[in-house]
Amino acid sequence: MYDVAIIGAGPAGGSAAIFAAKAGKKTVVLDSNKSVTKRAWMENHYGAPAIAGPDLVETGISQAKKFGAEFVVTTVTAVNKTENGVKIVTENGEYEAKHVILATGMMTDVAEASGLKTKDGTEPRIKTIFDVDAAGKTNVEGVWAAGTCAGVSMHTIITAGDGAKVAINVISELNGERYVDHDVLKA
Ligand SMILES: Cc1cc2nc3c(=O)[nH]c(=O)nc-3n(C[C@H](O)[C@H](O)[C@H](O)COP(=O)(O)OP(=O)(O)OC[C@H]3O[C@@H](n4cnc5c(N)ncnc54)[C@H](O)[C@@H]3O)c2cc1C
């Protein structure tokens, strides 16, 4: 049983994985390797003057792996609540986690098989999003969503930020108190 399973390894999912793994949570990222970010060139990502999408995504994955996050290339077909957590059904087997964070970008096709509420997107070119509350919670207990699929503006600094926000909410729920992850610059 994982503490946190993240569906999607783009900016939102990669960022969530960094926070979850660095907080010592047993974390797995399941990704179908279809991130649209891999076609992007960014000159508006705060702190990174000019960066290619593939480099941003790969850097995020290696940061999360450094803290122990596992990455599996597969496609998730459904997430279903169980007695102890959430079952994740993929094309190559099943996983179980206490919490799931959906970070699936422009894709919400797992919604129907998972009983997840969706609504019309409000951002340009975004047709459908998961219906989440301000914390990132969906209508299924233990299932959260972050990034483009949760309706935020489709920009890497914002989707990565939303991934971090939702991960901190999940970690805080697992810990039973608000979580902060600050490292200090050594003098
Ligand atoms: C051409 C282009 C140019 C852009 N330029 C900029 C720019 O200059 N500046 C900027 O800030 N942003 C730019 N963007 C937007 C930015 O790249 C991202 O789109 C945005 O950050 C989305 O991140 P995300 O993590 O929400 O989604 P994505 O990066 O799309 O990641 C979603 C991931 O979820 C996976 N996934 C989906 N469904 C499943 C499933 N069922 N099972 C397993 N995995 C699944 C996908 O394979 C993908 O890897 C650009 C986008 C494009 C397309």
The ligand as an SDF file (V2000), in Angstrom:
LIG
                    3D

 53 58  0  0  0  0  0  0  0  0999 V2000
    2.9960   23.8440  -27.4990 C   0  0  0  0  0  0  0  0  0  0  0  0
    2.8950   24.2520  -26.0320 C   0  0  0  0  0  0  0  0  0  0  0  0
    3.6100   25.3490  -25.5890 C   0  0  0  0  0  0  0  0  0  0  0  0
    3.5270   25.7290  -24.2400 C   0  0  0  0  0  0  0  0  0  0  0  0
    4.2620   26.8030  -23.8160 N   0  0  0  0  0  0  0  0  0  0  0  0
    4.2150   27.1540  -22.5180 C   0  0  0  0  0  0  0  0  0  0  0  0
    4.9740   28.2740  -22.0430 C   0  0  0  0  0  0  0  0  0  0  0  0
    5.7050   28.9240  -22.7870 O   0  0  0  0  0  0  0  0  0  0  0  0
    4.8810   28.5810  -20.7150 N   0  0  0  0  0  0  0  0  0  0  0  0
    4.0860   27.8740  -19.8510 C   0  0  0  0  0  0  0  0  0  0  0  0
    4.0530   28.1870  -18.6410 O   0  0  0  0  0  0  0  0  0  0  0  0
    3.3540   26.7960  -20.2520 N   0  0  0  0  0  0  0  0  0  0  0  0
    3.3930   26.4510  -21.5670 C   0  0  0  0  0  0  0  0  0  0  0  0
    2.6490   25.3840  -21.9960 N   0  0  0  0  0  0  0  0  0  0  0  0
    1.7620   24.6640  -21.0200 C   0  0  0  0  0  0  0  0  0  0  0  0
    2.5150   23.6640  -20.1620 C   0  0  0  0  0  0  0  0  0  0  0  0
    3.4300   23.0180  -20.8870 O   0  0  0  0  0  0  0  0  0  0  0  0
    1.6610   22.5330  -19.6230 C   0  0  0  0  0  0  0  0  0  0  0  0
    0.7560   22.2250  -20.4780 O   0  0  0  0  0  0  0  0  0  0  0  0
    1.0530   22.6610  -18.3180 C   0  0  0  0  0  0  0  0  0  0  0  0
    1.9550   23.0150  -17.4150 O   0  0  0  0  0  0  0  0  0  0  0  0
    0.3420   21.3390  -17.9730 C   0  0  0  0  0  0  0  0  0  0  0  0
    0.9320   20.5950  -17.0060 O   0  0  0  0  0  0  0  0  0  0  0  0
    0.1400   19.3400  -16.3490 P   0  0  0  0  0  0  0  0  0  0  0  0
    1.0840   18.7080  -15.4170 O   0  0  0  0  0  0  0  0  0  0  0  0
   -1.1940   19.7860  -15.8340 O   0  0  0  0  0  0  0  0  0  0  0  0
   -0.1840   18.3880  -17.6120 O   0  0  0  0  0  0  0  0  0  0  0  0
    0.7670   17.5860  -18.5900 P   0  0  0  0  0  0  0  0  0  0  0  0
    2.1110   18.2070  -18.6590 O   0  0  0  0  0  0  0  0  0  0  0  0
    0.0170   17.3960  -19.8550 O   0  0  0  0  0  0  0  0  0  0  0  0
    0.9460   16.1540  -17.8630 O   0  0  0  0  0  0  0  0  0  0  0  0
   -0.1280   15.2500  -17.7490 C   0  0  0  0  0  0  0  0  0  0  0  0
    0.4680   13.8380  -17.6880 C   0  0  0  0  0  0  0  0  0  0  0  0
   -0.5790   12.9310  -17.3140 O   0  0  0  0  0  0  0  0  0  0  0  0
   -0.4100   11.7360  -18.0510 C   0  0  0  0  0  0  0  0  0  0  0  0
   -1.7040   11.0400  -18.0650 N   0  0  0  0  0  0  0  0  0  0  0  0
   -2.9010   11.5180  -18.5200 C   0  0  0  0  0  0  0  0  0  0  0  0
   -3.8700   10.5810  -18.3660 N   0  0  0  0  0  0  0  0  0  0  0  0
   -3.2650    9.4890  -17.8180 C   0  0  0  0  0  0  0  0  0  0  0  0
   -3.7270    8.1830  -17.4470 C   0  0  0  0  0  0  0  0  0  0  0  0
   -5.0110    7.8160  -17.5780 N   0  0  0  0  0  0  0  0  0  0  0  0
   -2.8140    7.2870  -16.9460 N   0  0  0  0  0  0  0  0  0  0  0  0
   -1.5010    7.6440  -16.7980 C   0  0  0  0  0  0  0  0  0  0  0  0
   -1.0100    8.8880  -17.1250 N   0  0  0  0  0  0  0  0  0  0  0  0
   -1.8800    9.7770  -17.6270 C   0  0  0  0  0  0  0  0  0  0  0  0
    0.0710   12.1940  -19.4400 C   0  0  0  0  0  0  0  0  0  0  0  0
    0.7390   11.1580  -20.1220 O   0  0  0  0  0  0  0  0  0  0  0  0
    1.0170   13.3550  -19.0440 C   0  0  0  0  0  0  0  0  0  0  0  0
    2.3460   12.8970  -18.8980 O   0  0  0  0  0  0  0  0  0  0  0  0
    2.7040   24.9910  -23.3350 C   0  0  0  0  0  0  0  0  0  0  0  0
    1.9880   23.8750  -23.7790 C   0  0  0  0  0  0  0  0  0  0  0  0
    2.0770   23.5070  -25.1170 C   0  0  0  0  0  0  0  0  0  0  0  0
    1.2900   22.3220  -25.5870 C   0  0  0  0  0  0  0  0  0  0  0  0
  1  2  1  0
  2  3  1  0
  2 52  2  0
  3  4  2  0
  4  5  1  0
  4 50  1  0
  5  6  2  0
  6  7  1  0
  6 13  1  0
  7  8  2  0
  7  9  1  0
  9 10  1  0
 10 11  2  0
 10 12  1  0
 12 13  2  0
 13 14  1  0
 14 15  1  0
 14 50  1  0
 15 16  1  0
 16 17  1  0
 16 18  1  0
 18 19  1  0
 18 20  1  0
 20 21  1  0
 20 22  1  0
 22 23  1  0
 23 24  1  0
 24 25  2  0
 24 26  1  0
 24 27  1  0
 27 28  1  0
 28 29  2  0
 28 30  1  0
 28 31  1  0
 31 32  1  0
 32 33  1  0
 33 34  1  0
 33 48  1  0
 34 35  1  0
 35 36  1  0
 35 46  1  0
 36 37  1  0
 36 45  1  0
 37 38  2  0
 38 39  1  0
 39 40  1  0
 39 45  2  0
 40 41  1  0
 40 42  2  0
 42 43  1  0
 43 44  2  0
 44 45  1  0
 46 47  1  0
 46 48  1  0
 48 49  1  0
 50 51  2  0
 51 52  1  0
 52 53  1  0
M  END
$$$$
